Amino acid sequence: MKGIILFGHGARNAEYIQPFKRIQALVAAKQPDVPVEIGFLELTQPPLEASIECLAQRGVTQVKVVPIFFAPGRHVLKDLPELLSNAMDRFPGIDFEVAACVGEVDAVIEAMAGHAVAT
């Protein structure tokens, strides 16, 4: 069974999670049979490991982690692999895949450019 985690940095602002919840709802509507969780590096709940544990408890064996970042900086290139290495030790029955950062996707770049022009 497949699952998806929307991975973000986290922030002290409580409203930070709202766009993630909107993305989660849209993904769930497009793929209702695929569980979708949100997980953060720091400052915001739930942490990535808790999201992985939630999916593991639901029987997920393949997890795609989607970094909700503009580009692959330190958190995606260093912190995320370390977190997933720990998760692989804790959840050996789960295969992990990391998608490209959303900011690298052509359709997202086009949407941001369109927004910049429209405002």
N, C-alpha and C positions, 0 to 999 in steps of 0.2 A: 504494500500500500504506500502511496506517495503522500507527502506533506510538504508544505511551504512555510518558510519563516521569513518574514519581512524584518530585516536587521537594520537597526539604526544606532546612532551614537548615544542618544539620551540627552536630556537637558533638565535644568532645575524648574523650568516653566511647565506647569501642569498642562497647558494647552498644546505642548509639543507633540503629544501622542495623537491628537485629533486627526491629522492627515494620514497617519498610519492606520487608524481605525477605518477611515474612508477607503483607503487602498485595500485593506483587508476585506471589507464588505464587498467591494467590486470584484475582487479575485474570487471570493466565495460564491458570488452570484454567477460568475462565468464558469466556475468549476465546483459545483456543489458537492461533489463526491471527494474532494481533496481538502483535508483540514488545513487551515491557514492560521498561523500564530504570529505574534509580534514579539521580538526579543531585542534587548538593548545591551550595549556595551557597558554603560554606566549611567548613573543619576536618575534613570527612569525604570520603572517596573513594567514588565518582568525582565529579568536578565536573560540573556540568550540561553543559558543552561536550563533554566526553568521551562522555557518554551520547547526545547528539545525533549526534556523529560515529559512534558505534556503530550507531545506527539508520540513518544515511545509508549506511553501508557495507553494510547489509542491504537497501538499496533502498527504504527508507521515504520516502514523499513527503508524508505528512500526519502531523504530530506533535501530539498533545494533551498539554499539560503540566498535570499535576494537582498544585496546591500542597497539600502535606500540612501545612497551617497552620490554626490556629483561625479567623483572620480576616485580611483583606488589610491588613497593615501595610506599613511601608517596604520590606521585602524583596520583597513581592509587587507592590506598586504602583510601586516605583522600580527596584530591583535586577533583578528578573526581566525587565521590558521592555528594560532596557539589555542584559542578556545575550542576549535573543532578537533584538534588533536586530543585535548582532554576529553571531549565528548566521545570520541572514537574509543577511548579506553573505557569510559563509563558505559557506553552503549555500543558494544561490538557488533550487534546485529543490525545497525543502521549504516547505510551508505550515504555519504554527504556529497553534495555538489554545490559549488558556489557560482551563481550567475554573475554576469557583468553588472557593474554598478549602474543604477538606473540612469545616471547622468551621461553614460556612454552610449545609450540607445538612441538611434537616429530619430525615432518618433518623439522621444522625450525632448531632445535638443530642438527639434522643429516646434514642438508645443511651447517651449520656453521662449524661443525666438518670436513666435507668434504673439505670445503674451507681451513681450517687450515692445513690439511694434504697436500693439493694440492699446497700450496704456499711455 
